[in-house]
Amino acid sequence: MPALVSRRSAVAPLFCRPWTLNGISPRLIESHYEHNYGGAVARLNALAEELAALDPAATPPDVISRLKRDEIAALNSTLLHELYFASLGGDGRAVPESMAAVMTQDFGSVDRWRREFVALAGDLAGGSGWVLLSYVPRDRRLVNHAGPDHTQAVAGGIPILALDMYEHAYHLEFGANATAYVAAFMRNIDWSAVLARYEDATKVAPPKPLEQKQFADLPAVTVDEVKAMLASGTPVQIIDTRPRHYSSRAQEIMEGAVWRDPERVDEWVGELSKSTPVVTFCVYGFHIGCETAATLRKAGFDARYMAGGHFAWKAAKGTTRLFDSASSTGGAPESPAPTGAAGT
């Protein structure tokens, strides 16, 4: 089997200008850059070469697993060090208005973000790890998080600001006074660079949502939206349309819902109120609940299906009750009273 050609990682030029930093000396930055960042790149390249020379079919799985764990640690160390140096070089007090607006939206205020970020750093003082500000495309928001080693991160998150809390980042100059080091870092944040990385991160599309082409024009409602409707007392008729063969084995039903046989819509549709919105759901939200909502809309009802169905409700810790004779009303039940509060 031919050996894989390894791809070497290059040492990136130092982003910040060490002599311009306030309270952080060039000596500390130079040592950090040369020995710790440079060492991470060297480890990464050595591991890449070792992995490329292996025959996976002839190598014990534990050996490959160990090398891959070491590789991800070296890769994250490399990437986070580059982000750390790129985070320095500005006036940390001067947060651009657009960046401040985003942080206020996601954290309540810039000051609250700062206090939370510094608190995470304080918890790592005397230990090791990173404090990161990351953008999460899935939720389109910023989050602070800490990792006690190089392998912890937010899956799918894009770090835009990094604070190195390993002792090598400050001990040479600050000794055990991690608090002074963190304060110096905060004074030197280059917010214009952070803002530029944020703007790039927001261009990354979130994970593609579930797409049901056959029901593309059918309105949906999320589990959280249904919860909010119930909590606010908004009148709503909630219909469990899980197929009869499934409901006959079911042991629980969403609190506030009434089961209706989806194959006998014509028998019970006249019992519903056209003045109150209707939410239908099935087992997973793929088919029956959608078809029932579509049928009701054609009949003139304000009907939507609950995305994710019964199991999404359970996964979101929605309240359920025992599925019994009171829950199952057959083909032509009494019309369910509009639900106006959770647990009714």
C-alpha positions as CSV (number, residue, x, y, z in Angstrom):
1,M,0.0,0.0,0.0
2,P,1.6,3.4,-1.0
3,A,2.3,5.8,1.8
4,L,0.1,8.9,2.1
5,V,1.9,12.1,1.4
6,S,1.6,14.3,4.5
7,R,0.7,17.9,4.3
8,R,2.9,20.1,6.4
9,S,1.4,23.1,8.4
10,A,3.3,26.3,8.0
11,V,4.2,28.7,10.8
12,A,2.0,31.7,10.4
13,P,3.6,35.2,10.8
14,L,3.0,36.9,14.2
15,F,-0.2,38.9,13.9
16,C,0.3,41.4,16.6
17,R,3.2,43.9,16.9
18,P,4.7,43.0,20.3
19,W,6.2,46.4,21.0
20,T,2.8,48.1,20.8
21,L,1.1,46.1,23.5
22,N,0.2,47.8,26.8
23,G,1.5,45.8,29.8
24,I,2.6,42.7,27.8
25,S,6.3,42.7,26.9
26,P,7.8,41.7,23.6
27,R,9.9,39.1,25.5
28,L,6.8,37.3,26.7
29,I,5.2,37.3,23.2
30,E,8.4,36.2,21.5
31,S,8.9,33.3,23.9
32,H,5.2,32.3,23.6
33,Y,5.3,32.5,19.8
34,E,8.6,30.7,19.3
35,H,8.4,28.0,21.9
36,N,4.8,27.2,22.5
37,Y,3.2,28.0,19.2
38,G,6.2,26.9,17.2
39,G,6.3,23.7,19.2
40,A,2.6,23.0,18.5
41,V,3.3,23.4,14.7
42,A,6.3,21.1,15.0
43,R,4.3,18.4,16.8
44,L,1.5,18.7,14.3
45,N,3.8,18.1,11.4
46,A,5.6,15.2,13.1
47,L,2.3,13.5,13.8
48,A,1.2,14.1,10.3
49,E,4.3,12.4,9.0
50,E,3.9,9.5,11.4
51,L,0.3,9.0,10.4
52,A,1.1,9.2,6.7
53,A,3.7,6.5,7.0
54,L,1.3,4.0,8.7
55,D,-0.7,1.3,7.0
56,P,-4.1,1.5,8.7
57,A,-4.8,-2.1,7.9
58,A,-1.6,-3.3,9.6
59,T,-1.6,-0.9,12.6
60,P,-3.3,-1.7,15.9
61,P,-6.4,0.5,16.3
62,D,-5.2,1.8,19.7
63,V,-2.1,3.2,18.0
64,I,-4.0,5.1,15.4
65,S,-6.5,6.3,18.0
66,R,-3.6,7.7,20.2
67,L,-2.0,9.4,17.3
68,K,-5.2,11.0,16.1
69,R,-5.9,12.3,19.7
70,D,-2.5,13.8,19.8
71,E,-3.0,15.2,16.3
72,I,-6.2,17.0,17.2
73,A,-4.6,18.4,20.3
74,A,-1.7,19.8,18.3
75,L,-4.0,21.1,15.6
76,N,-6.2,22.9,18.0
77,S,-3.1,24.3,19.9
78,T,-1.8,25.6,16.5
79,L,-5.1,27.2,15.5
80,L,-5.9,28.7,18.9
81,H,-2.5,30.2,19.3
82,E,-2.8,31.8,15.9
83,L,-6.2,33.2,17.0
84,Y,-4.7,34.4,20.3
85,F,-2.0,36.4,18.7
86,A,-4.5,37.8,16.2
87,S,-6.7,38.9,19.1
88,L,-4.1,41.3,20.4
89,G,-2.9,44.7,19.2
90,G,-5.7,47.1,19.8
91,D,-7.4,49.2,22.5
92,G,-9.6,46.7,24.3
93,R,-11.8,49.5,25.7
94,A,-12.8,50.7,22.3
95,V,-15.5,48.2,21.1
96,P,-16.9,49.2,17.7
97,E,-20.6,50.1,17.9
98,S,-21.7,47.3,15.6
99,M,-19.8,44.8,17.7
100,A,-21.2,46.2,20.9
101,A,-24.7,45.9,19.5
102,V,-24.2,42.2,18.8
103,M,-22.7,41.6,22.2
104,T,-25.6,43.4,23.9
105,Q,-28.0,41.3,21.9
106,D,-26.3,38.0,22.9
107,F,-25.1,38.8,26.4
108,G,-27.2,41.7,27.7
109,S,-24.3,44.2,27.5
110,V,-20.6,44.5,26.7
111,D,-19.9,44.7,30.4
112,R,-21.8,41.5,31.1
113,W,-19.9,39.7,28.3
114,R,-16.6,41.0,29.8
115,R,-17.4,39.9,33.3
116,E,-18.4,36.4,32.2
117,F,-15.3,36.1,29.9
118,V,-13.0,37.2,32.8
119,A,-14.7,34.9,35.2
120,L,-14.0,31.9,32.9
121,A,-10.4,33.0,32.8
122,G,-10.2,33.3,36.6
123,D,-11.5,29.7,37.0
124,L,-8.6,28.5,34.8
125,A,-5.9,30.5,36.7
126,G,-3.1,28.3,37.9
127,G,-4.3,25.6,35.6
128,S,-4.4,25.4,31.9
129,G,-6.8,25.9,29.0
130,W,-8.4,28.5,26.8
131,V,-11.2,31.0,27.1
132,L,-13.0,31.6,23.8
133,L,-15.7,33.8,22.3
134,S,-17.3,31.8,19.5
135,Y,-20.0,32.3,16.9
136,V,-22.4,29.4,16.5
137,P,-24.0,29.4,13.1
138,R,-26.8,27.0,14.2
139,D,-28.1,29.6,16.6
140,R,-26.7,32.7,14.9
141,R,-25.3,33.9,18.2
142,L,-22.1,34.4,20.2
143,V,-21.2,32.3,23.2
144,N,-18.3,32.4,25.8
145,H,-16.9,29.0,26.7
146,A,-13.7,27.5,28.3
147,G,-11.7,24.4,27.5
148,P,-9.3,23.0,30.1
149,D,-7.2,21.4,27.3
150,H,-6.7,21.8,23.5
151,T,-9.4,19.3,22.6
152,Q,-12.5,21.0,23.9
153,A,-14.6,23.3,21.7
154,V,-18.1,24.0,20.6
155,A,-18.9,21.6,17.8
156,G,-19.7,23.8,14.8
157,G,-18.7,26.9,16.6
158,I,-16.3,29.5,15.0
159,P,-13.9,31.0,17.6
160,I,-13.3,34.8,17.0
161,L,-11.4,35.7,20.2
162,A,-9.0,33.5,22.2
163,L,-7.4,34.0,25.6
164,D,-4.6,31.5,26.4
165,M,-4.7,30.5,30.1
166,Y,-1.8,28.0,30.0
167,E,0.9,29.2,32.4
168,H,3.3,29.5,29.5
169,A,1.3,32.4,28.3
170,Y,2.0,34.6,31.3
171,H,4.2,33.0,34.0
172,L,7.5,34.3,32.5
173,E,6.4,37.9,33.2
174,F,3.4,37.8,35.5
175,G,4.4,34.8,37.7
176,A,1.3,33.4,39.5
177,N,-0.6,36.7,39.0
178,A,-3.0,35.5,36.4
179,T,-5.4,38.3,37.2
180,A,-3.0,40.9,36.1
181,Y,-2.3,39.0,32.9
182,V,-6.0,38.7,32.1
183,A,-6.4,42.4,32.7
184,A,-3.5,43.2,30.3
185,F,-5.0,40.9,27.7
186,M,-8.4,42.7,27.9
187,R,-6.7,46.1,27.5
188,N,-5.1,44.9,24.3
189,I,-7.9,43.2,22.4
190,D,-8.0,44.3,18.8
191,W,-11.7,44.7,18.4
192,S,-11.6,45.7,14.7
193,A,-10.0,42.3,14.0
194,V,-12.6,40.5,16.2
195,L,-15.4,42.3,14.4
196,A,-13.9,41.3,11.0
197,R,-13.8,37.6,12.1
198,Y,-17.4,37.9,13.4
199,E,-18.6,39.2,10.1
200,D,-16.9,36.4,8.3
201,A,-18.4,33.9,10.7
202,T,-21.9,35.1,10.1
203,K,-21.5,34.2,6.5
204,V,-21.3,30.6,7.4
205,A,-24.7,29.0,6.8
206,P,-26.2,27.1,9.8
207,P,-26.8,23.4,9.4
208,K,-29.6,22.8,6.8
209,P,-32.9,22.3,8.5
210,L,-35.3,19.4,7.8
211,E,-36.9,20.0,4.4
212,Q,-40.1,18.2,3.5
213,K,-40.6,19.1,-0.1
214,Q,-44.1,17.6,-0.3
215,F,-45.2,19.9,2.5
216,A,-43.1,22.9,1.6
217,D,-46.1,25.3,1.6
218,L,-47.6,24.0,4.8
219,P,-47.1,26.2,7.9
220,A,-45.3,24.5,10.8
221,V,-44.9,25.4,14.4
222,T,-42.0,24.4,16.6
223,V,-42.3,22.7,20.0
224,D,-41.0,25.8,21.7
225,E,-43.7,27.9,20.0
226,V,-46.4,25.5,21.2
227,K,-45.0,25.7,24.7
228,A,-45.1,29.5,24.5
229,M,-48.7,29.5,23.3
230,L,-49.7,27.3,26.2
231,A,-47.7,29.3,28.8
232,S,-49.3,32.6,27.6
233,G,-52.8,31.2,27.6
234,T,-53.3,31.5,23.9
235,P,-56.4,29.4,22.9
236,V,-55.3,26.5,20.7
237,Q,-56.8,23.1,19.7
238,I,-54.1,20.5,19.9
239,I,-54.8,17.3,18.0
240,D,-52.6,14.1,18.4
241,T,-53.0,12.3,15.0
242,R,-50.6,9.4,15.5
243,P,-51.9,6.5,13.5
244,R,-54.3,4.1,15.3
245,H,-51.9,1.2,15.2
246,Y,-49.3,3.4,16.9
247,S,-51.6,5.0,19.5
248,S,-53.0,1.7,20.5
249,R,-49.6,0.9,21.9
250,A,-48.8,4.4,23.2
251,Q,-48.5,5.0,27.0
252,E,-48.5,8.8,27.0
253,I,-49.9,11.8,25.2
254,M,-49.0,15.4,25.2
255,E,-50.7,17.3,28.1
256,G,-53.6,19.3,26.6
257,A,-53.9,17.2,23.4
258,V,-56.7,14.9,22.3
259,W,-56.1,12.0,20.0
260,R,-58.1,11.8,16.8
261,D,-58.0,9.0,14.3
262,P,-56.3,10.6,11.2
263,E,-58.1,8.2,8.9
264,R,-61.5,9.5,10.0
265,V,-61.0,13.2,9.7
266,D,-64.4,13.7,8.0
267,E,-66.2,12.3,11.1
268,W,-64.6,14.7,13.6
269,V,-63.7,17.8,11.7
270,G,-67.1,19.3,12.3
271,E,-66.5,19.2,16.0
272,L,-63.6,21.7,15.8
273,S,-63.9,25.4,16.2
274,K,-62.9,27.4,13.2
275,S,-62.2,30.5,15.3
276,T,-59.4,28.8,17.3
277,P,-56.0,27.8,15.8
278,V,-55.3,24.1,15.5
279,V,-52.0,22.3,15.9
280,T,-51.7,18.7,14.8
281,F,-48.8,16.3,15.4
282,C,-47.9,12.7,14.8
283,V,-45.1,10.5,15.9
284,Y,-42.1,12.3,14.4
285,G,-43.7,15.1,12.4
286,F,-42.9,13.7,9.0
287,H,-46.2,12.6,7.4
288,I,-49.6,12.0,9.1
289,G,-49.6,15.2,11.2
290,C,-48.7,17.2,8.1
291,E,-51.4,15.6,6.0
292,T,-54.0,16.2,8.7
293,A,-53.0,19.9,9.0
294,A,-53.3,20.2,5.2
295,T,-56.7,18.6,5.2
296,L,-57.9,21.0,7.9
297,R,-56.5,24.0,6.1
298,K,-58.5,23.0,3.0
299,A,-61.6,22.9,5.2
300,G,-61.0,26.5,6.3
301,F,-59.1,26.0,9.6
302,D,-56.1,27.9,10.8
303,A,-54.1,24.6,11.2
304,R,-50.4,24.0,11.4
305,Y,-48.3,20.9,12.2
306,M,-45.9,20.7,15.1
307,A,-42.4,20.0,13.7
308,G,-40.8,16.9,15.3
309,G,-44.1,15.5,16.5
310,H,-44.6,13.6,19.8
311,F,-41.0,12.8,20.3
312,A,-39.8,16.3,19.8
313,W,-42.3,17.4,22.5
314,K,-40.8,14.7,24.8
315,A,-37.2,15.6,23.9
316,A,-38.0,19.2,24.8
317,K,-39.3,18.0,28.2
318,G,-42.9,18.9,27.4
319,T,-45.5,17.8,29.8
320,T,-47.3,14.5,29.1
321,R,-50.0,12.5,30.7
322,L,-51.1,8.8,30.6
323,F,-52.7,7.8,27.3
324,D,-56.0,6.3,28.5
325,S,-59.6,6.2,27.4
326,A,-60.0,9.8,28.2
327,S,-57.2,10.6,25.8
328,S,-58.5,8.4,23.0
329,T,-61.8,9.7,21.7
330,G,-62.1,7.6,18.6
331,G,-63.5,8.8,15.4
332,A,-66.0,11.5,16.4
333,P,-65.1,12.8,19.9
334,E,-66.3,15.7,21.7
335,S,-64.5,18.8,20.5
336,P,-61.5,19.5,22.8
337,A,-61.8,22.6,24.7
338,P,-59.3,25.2,23.5
339,T,-56.2,24.8,25.6
340,G,-55.2,28.0,27.4
341,A,-52.5,27.1,29.8
342,A,-49.8,24.5,30.2
343,G,-51.0,21.4,32.1
344,T,-54.7,22.0,31.4
